[in-house]
């Protein structure tokens, strides 16, 4: 699976070869672009599991992220750091 974030298009995700879709996506010369391809090591190959992902922090903003590998203790980390994240944004 693959995904892109651009400040123009937001988050776009799909499954399959990325190169077949890039010619159909409009890009601007300025702004931010994050791209990520993913071979599933944890979870299904799907649009939902593709990166980048968006974390919303109450009404104070959002974070766009991507990572390599899998985070086996993601549920514990989410619980532990959710309150801290909300305080810092």
C-alpha positions in Angstrom: 0.0 0.0 0.0 1.1 3.6 -0.4 0.1 7.1 0.6 0.8 10.7 0.0 0.2 13.9 2.0 0.4 17.2 0.3 -0.7 20.6 1.6 -2.7 20.9 -1.6 -4.5 17.5 -1.7 -4.5 16.3 1.9 -4.0 12.6 2.4 -4.3 10.2 -0.5 -4.0 6.4 -0.1 -4.3 3.3 -2.2 -3.2 -0.3 -2.6 -1.1 -1.4 -5.6 1.7 0.2 -7.6 2.0 3.9 -6.7 3.5 4.8 -10.2 0.2 3.9 -11.9 -1.6 6.6 -9.9 0.8 9.5 -9.7 0.1 10.9 -13.2 -3.6 11.5 -12.1 -2.8 13.5 -8.9 -2.3 17.3 -9.3 0.7 18.7 -7.5 1.8 22.2 -6.8 5.4 23.5 -6.9 5.2 24.9 -3.3 4.0 23.4 -0.1 4.6 20.1 1.7 4.7 16.6 0.3 5.2 13.4 2.3 5.2 10.0 0.5 5.3 6.5 2.0 5.1 2.9 0.7 4.3 0.1 3.0 4.8 -3.7 2.9 2.5 -5.0 5.6 4.4 -6.4 8.6 1.4 -6.0 10.9 -2.2 -5.7 9.8 -3.8 -6.1 6.4 -2.7 -4.5 3.1 -5.4 -1.8 2.9 -6.0 1.9 2.3 -6.9 2.2 6.0 -3.5 0.8 7.1 -1.5 2.8 4.5 0.6 5.8 5.7 0.8 8.7 6.1 -1.8 9.0 8.9 -3.3 12.0 10.7 -3.5 12.4 14.5 -6.0 15.0 15.7 -5.3 16.7 19.0 -8.6 18.1 20.2 -9.2 21.4 18.4 -5.6 22.5 18.6 -4.3 21.0 15.4 -3.2 17.8 13.8 0.0 15.9 13.1 0.7 14.0 9.8 3.1 11.1 10.3 4.5 7.9 8.8 6.9 5.3 10.2 8.8 2.2 9.1 8.5 -1.1 10.9 5.6 -2.0 13.2 4.9 -0.7 16.7 3.8 -3.8 18.7 2.8 -1.9 21.8 0.8 0.8 20.0 -2.3 0.4 22.2 -0.2 0.9 25.4 1.7 3.9 23.9 -1.6 5.5 22.7 -3.1 5.2 26.2 0.1 6.5 27.9 0.8 9.5 25.6 -2.6 10.6 24.5 -3.0 13.0 27.5 0.5 14.3 27.0 -0.1 14.9 23.3 -3.3 16.9 24.0 -1.4 19.1 26.5 1.4 20.0 24.1 -0.6 21.0 21.1 
